[in-house]
Amino acid sequence: MNNQRANNFGVKIDWLTILLWLLLCIIGWFNIHAAVYDPEQPSLFSLGTNYGKQSIYIISALIIGACILIIDAKFFSSASPFIYGVTVILLMVVLVVGRNVGGNQAWIPLGSFRLQPSEFGKLATCLLLANYLSSQSTKIPNTKSLIIAASIVLLPVFLVMLQPDTGSALAFFSLIFVFYREGYVNTNLLIFGGLCILLFVLTLLINQWILIGILAGIIGLLMYFMRRRRKNLINLGILFAVSSLYICCVEFAYDNILQAHQRNRIDIILGKMDDPRGQGYNLNQSKIAIGSGQLFGKGYLQGTQTKYNFVPEQSTDFIFCTIGEEWGFVGCVTVVAIYVTLLLRIVHIAERQRSAFARIYAYGVASILFFHFFINIGMTIGIVPVIGIPLPFLSYGGSSLWSFTILLFIMLRFDSNRKGIV
C-alpha cells in the first residue's frame, strides 16, 4: 500500500516543470562562470568565486525542492498567515540592520551570506493572497474582498519601497493578473491601465498642451459620429476632462515623485537623453555585448565585453548579456523559449487544479516569474528602463534562487496533491 502510494506520488509530480527549472539553473550556473571567470580558480566548484557559491546554492535548492515535495500540501495553506507575518517582520528588520548595496538597504547580513527579504516577500504574498481569496464564501467578487486582498499586496510593497527597491516593489503589481483571473479586475480596467501608461509615455514625448489639443480633436470627431446618443457625448466629455487632468499631472509627478536617476533611465529609453558614459552606460554596454554575439556567439568564455567587465552586474541583473555575447541569437532564443515553455506549463498546471487555493497560487507564480522574465530581458535590450531585478534561476544569488525555487516547488506540491488541497 505504501509503495503504491509512493509510486503514485512520483507519477503525479510534473517532471517537465522540474526539468525546465533544472535546465535554467544549469544554464545560469555556466553563464555566471563565464561572466566572472577567474583563471586562477577555473573550476565551476571554486568556492572563492560567485560560480562556486552558485553551485552550493543550486545543490541546496535541489534539497529544498525535494523537502517541499514531501511536506503535506495543506501545511502551506494553513501556515500562509504565519509565513506572511514573518516576512513582513523581516522587511521591517532590514530597514534597521540591513546592509546598503547600490543605494538599497535590502539585505540582512548573515556572516558571508546576505538575505534579501523582498525576494521571499513575493512568495509569502502569493500564499496569503491565495489563502484569502479562496476562503471567500461567495464566488461573486465584492469591494470589501478586493480592498483586503489589495492590502495584502500593498503592505510589502510599501515596506520594500522604504528600502528603496523600486524594481522588487513593482514585481508585486504583476499580481494584477491573479485579480483578473479571479474576476476582481475586468478587461476594461486592464485596457484602461494600458491606456494610462500609453498616455504617460506620450506626455513625456509630446508637449502636454499639444497632446491635449490632439486629444480634443480625437474626442471631437468621436462626438460628431456619436452625436445622436446623448449618453455617449456625456461619457466622451468626461473622458476628455479626466484625460486632460491626468496629462497635466504627469509632468508634476514625473519631476517630484521619481528620483533623478529613475527619470534619467526613462529619458534614455525614450530617446530624450543620450548619455553613453553616464546614466546610459549600463544599457549601452549591454546592447554592445548582446549585439556582438551575432548569430551563434563568440563561444564559451570568449566574450570580450564579459571578460573585461564592461557590463556592470553581469552575473546578476545583466546575466542575459553573457548569454547574448557568448551564445548569440540562437542562445538567446533558446533561453527565451525555455522560459515561455515554463510559463505556459505553469498556466496549464493552474487551470487543472481542483482547489481555488492552488489555482490562485499557481497564477501568482506565473505572474511573478513573467514579470521578472520580461522586465529583466527587456532592460538588457533597451525596451524598458533599468530597474535592477534578477532573471529567475539564472542570475547569481542565493536569496533569488531559493525564493523562486520555493515559489515554484510549492506549486508543484499542490499539483501533485490536486485531490487533497482545501
N, C-alpha and C positions, 0 to 999 in steps of 0.2 A: 504494500500500500504506500509506504513512504517513498520507495524507489520510483513508483509510478507517478507520485505527486512531484518528485524532483524532476523527472523527465518532462512532465507537462509544463513545469515552470520554465525549463530551459527552452522548450519549443515556443512558449508564449513571448519570450523576450525578443524584441525587434533587433535582431543581429545586424541587419543592414544599417540601421542608425548607428550602432556601436562601431561598425566597420568604417563608416564615413567619419565619425568622431576621431577614431584612432588614426585614420589616414591624414586628417587635418593636423593632428598633434605631431605626427612624424614629419610632415612637410614643414610645419613651423619650426621644429627642432633643427632640421638640416639648414633651414634658411637663417635661423639665429646663429648657427655655427658659421655660416658664410658672412653674415653681417658684422660679427665682432671677432672674426678669426684671429687667433694668436699663434704664430708659427712656433713659438716656444712651448705651447700647450695645444698641440694639434688634435688630440683625442676628443671625441664628442662627449666623453665622460670626465673631462678635466674639471674637477670641482672648483677650481680657482677662476673659472670663466662663467659667463652667462649661459653658454650652451651646456656646460657641465651641470650647472644648477637646474637648468630646464629639464635635463634627463631625470633628475630627482623629482621634480615637480610632476613629470609625466607618469613616472612609476607610482608615486603617491596618489596621483589622480586615478590611476587604474585600481588601486587598492580602495580608494574612497568610493569609486563607482561600484565595485564588487560588493562592498559593505552595504551600500544603498539598496542594491538589488535583492538582498536577503532580509532587509528590515521590513516589518509589517507595513504595508502601504497605508493603512489607516493612521499610523503614527504621525505621518507628515501633515495630514489634515487636522488632527487633534492638537498637534504641537505648534501649528502655524501662529497662533497669537503669541506664544512664548518666544518663538524664533524671531518674530517681528519686533517684539519688545526688546530683546537682547540687542538686535541690530540697531534699533533707534538709540539705545544707550551707548553703543559703540560709536555711532555717528556724533553723539554729544561729547564723548570722551576724546575723540580725535581732535575736536576743536580746542581742547585744553592741553593735551600731551602730544598731539600729533607732530610729525616732522614735516617741515615745509620743503617741498621739492618742486621747483619750477613755478613758484608762486602759489601753489596749492597746498594747504595743510590737510592732506588727505590720508596720511599713512601713520599707523601706530608702530613705533619701533619695538621689535621683539628680538633682541640680540642682533644677529646678522640678517634676520628676515624682517620685512616690513608688511604689515597687514593693512589692506585698504578696505575699510568697512563699506564704502559705497558700492563696491562690486557685489558684496553679499546682500546689500540693501535691495537690489533688484530681485534676488531670489526670495527674500522674506516678503517683499511686497506682492509678488506673484502668488505666493502661498496664501497670505491673508486675504487678498482680493478674491481669490478663488473660493476660499472658505466662506467669506461673507456673501458674495453674490449667489453661491449655490445654496445658502441657507435661507434665502428669501422664500417665504411660503407662497407668494403669488408669482406667477410666470409673467405678469404684466409689469414692466419696469415703472417705477414711480420716482418722483422728485426726491423724496427722503432717502431712498436707497442710493440714488445717484450721488447725492451730496456726501453721504457716509463713505461710499466707495471711492469717490474722488478725494476725500480727505485721507484715506489710506495711502493713496498715491502721493498726494501733495506734501504730507509731513516729511518723508525722507527727502523729497525734492528741496524743501525749504532748508533742511539741515545740510544737505550737500552743497547748496548754493552759498552757505556761510563759509565754506572752506577756502575760497570759492572754486568749485569744479563744475563749470558750465556744461562740459561735454557729458559727464556722468549724470548730471541733473536732467539734461534733455532726453537721455535714454528712457527715463521713466514715462515720458509723454508718449512713447511708442505704444503704451498700453491702451491708447485710444482705440486700437483695433480690437481689443478684448471687449470694450464697451460697445463697439459697433456690432460685433458678433452676437452679443447677448441682448441686443435691442435697446440699449440705453442711449445710443447715438445713431441717428438715421443718416441715410445717404446725403440728404440735403445739407446736413450740418458739416459733413466731411467736405462736400463741394464748397460750402461757404468758407470753411477754413482754408481750403486751397486757394480760393479767390482772394482771401485776405493776404496770404503770402505773396501771391502774384502782384497785388496792388501795392504791397510793401516794397517789393523789388522795383516796380515801375516808378514809385515815388522817389526812390534813391537815384534812378537813372534819368528821370524827367523832372523839370521844374514843376512844383506842386500846382501852380496856377494853370500852367499849360495842360497838365494832366486832368485837372478839374474841368477845364474847357472841353477837352476831348470827351470826358465822361458825360458832360452836359449834352454834347452833340449826339452821342450814342443813345442816351436816355430820351432825348427829344425825338429821334427817329422812331424809337420803340413806342413812345406815346402817340405819335402820329398814326402808326399802323394799328394801335390798340385803342384808339380814341373812342370807340363805341362802347367800351366796357369801362365804366367809371371806377370800379374796384381796382382794375389793373393800373389805371392812371394814378390812383392814390398810392398803391404799392410802389410804383416806379418813382414817384415823388419822394416817398420815404427812403427808398434805396439810394437815391441821389444825395439826399441830405446826410444820411448816415455815412455814405462813402466819402463825401466831401469832408466831413468832420474827421473821419479816420485818416484821410490823406494829410490833413493839417496837423494831426497828432503824431504822424510817423516821424517827421523830422525832429520834433522836440524829444520824442522817446529815443530816437537814434543817437542824438547828441548828449542826452542827460542820463540815460539808463545804461546803455552799453559802455564798457570800458574802452579806452583808446585803442588798445591792441586788438580788441574784438571788432571795432569799426574798421581798423586798417585791414584786417583779414577779409572782411566783407567787401571793402572797396577794391581790394586786389582781385577777388573773384569776379566782381562786376566790371573790371577793367577801368575803374576810376583812378587807380593808383598803380604805378609801376615802380616797384622798389626791390629789384632782384638781389640786392646786397643787404637789405634790411628786413622789413616785415615780410617781404615775399621770398626771402632766401630759401626757407624750407620747401615751399611749393615749387620754386624754380628748380632746385636741385632734384626734387622728387620727379618732376617731369623729365628732366635730363636723364636720370637713372632709368626710368621705365622706357623712355623712347630709345635709349641707346641699346636696349636689348633686342630691338627689331623683332624678327620672326621667331628665331629659335634661341636667342640669348647668347651671352658670351661664354657660358659654361660655368660649372660649379667652381666656386672660389676664384673666378676670373673677373669679377665685376670691379672696375676701377673706381666708380663712384662709391661702391661699398668699401673697397679695400682702403681707400684714402679718407674715409669718414667725411665725405662731402655732405651727406644727408644726416642731420641730427636725429637722434632717437630711432635709428634704423632697425634695431632689434625689437622695438616696442610698437609705437604708433605708426611708423613708416616701414614695417616689415614687408609690405606689398611691393616696395621699391626694389628690394633684393630679388623678389620673385620675377619682377619685370625685367631687371637688368641681366640676371644670370640665366633665366629660363625663357625670356622673351614673350611674345604674344601668345604662343602656344601654351606656355606655362601659366600665364595669367588667365587664359580662357579655361584651362583645366581646373584651376583653383576656384574660379567663379562657378563653374559647372558643378563642382562638388558641393559648394555652399547652396546653390539653388536646389540641387537634389535633396540635400539635408532639410532645407526649409519646406520643400514640398512634402517630404516624408513626415515631418512634424505636423503639418496641417492635416495630412491623411490620418495620422495617429489621433489627432484631436477629434476629428469627425467620427471616428469609430468608437469613441468612448461611450460607455453606458451611463456614466455619472456626470452630472453637471460640474462637479468639482474638478474632475480630471480633465474634462474638455476645456474649461476656463483656464486652468493652469497651463495646459498644453498651448493654448493660443497666446498666453503670456510669454511662454518660452519662445515661440515663433516670433513674436513682436520684438522682444529684446534682441534676439540674435539677428533678425533682419535689420534693425536699426544700426547695430554695430557694424554689420557687414556692409551695408550701403554707405553709411557715413564715413567709415574708415577708408574704404577703397575710393569713395568719391572725393575725399580730401587729398588723397595722394595724386589723383589725376586732375584736380582743379575744378571740379564741378560743385563742390560745397566748401565752405570755409573750414580752415584747420581748427578743430576744437579738441583734439587730443584724446581719443578713445582707442582702446585696443581692438585688434582684429581677433575675434573669438577663436581660441585653440591654437592660433599661430603666433601671436605676439608673446614676447618674453614676459614672464611674471607668474609667481605662484598664486597670488590672490585672484588674478584674472582667470587662469586656467582652472583652478579649483572651483571658483564660483560658477563658471559656465558649465563645468563638468557636473557639479551637484545639481544645477538647474536642469540639465538635460537628463541625467540619470534618474532623478525623482520622477520625471515624466515617464521614462521607460518602466519604472517600477509600477506606476499607476496602470500603464498599458498592459503589463504582464498580469495584472490582477483586476481586469476590467469588470469581472462579475462581483468583486468583493468590496469595492470602494463605495462609501456612502457619501 
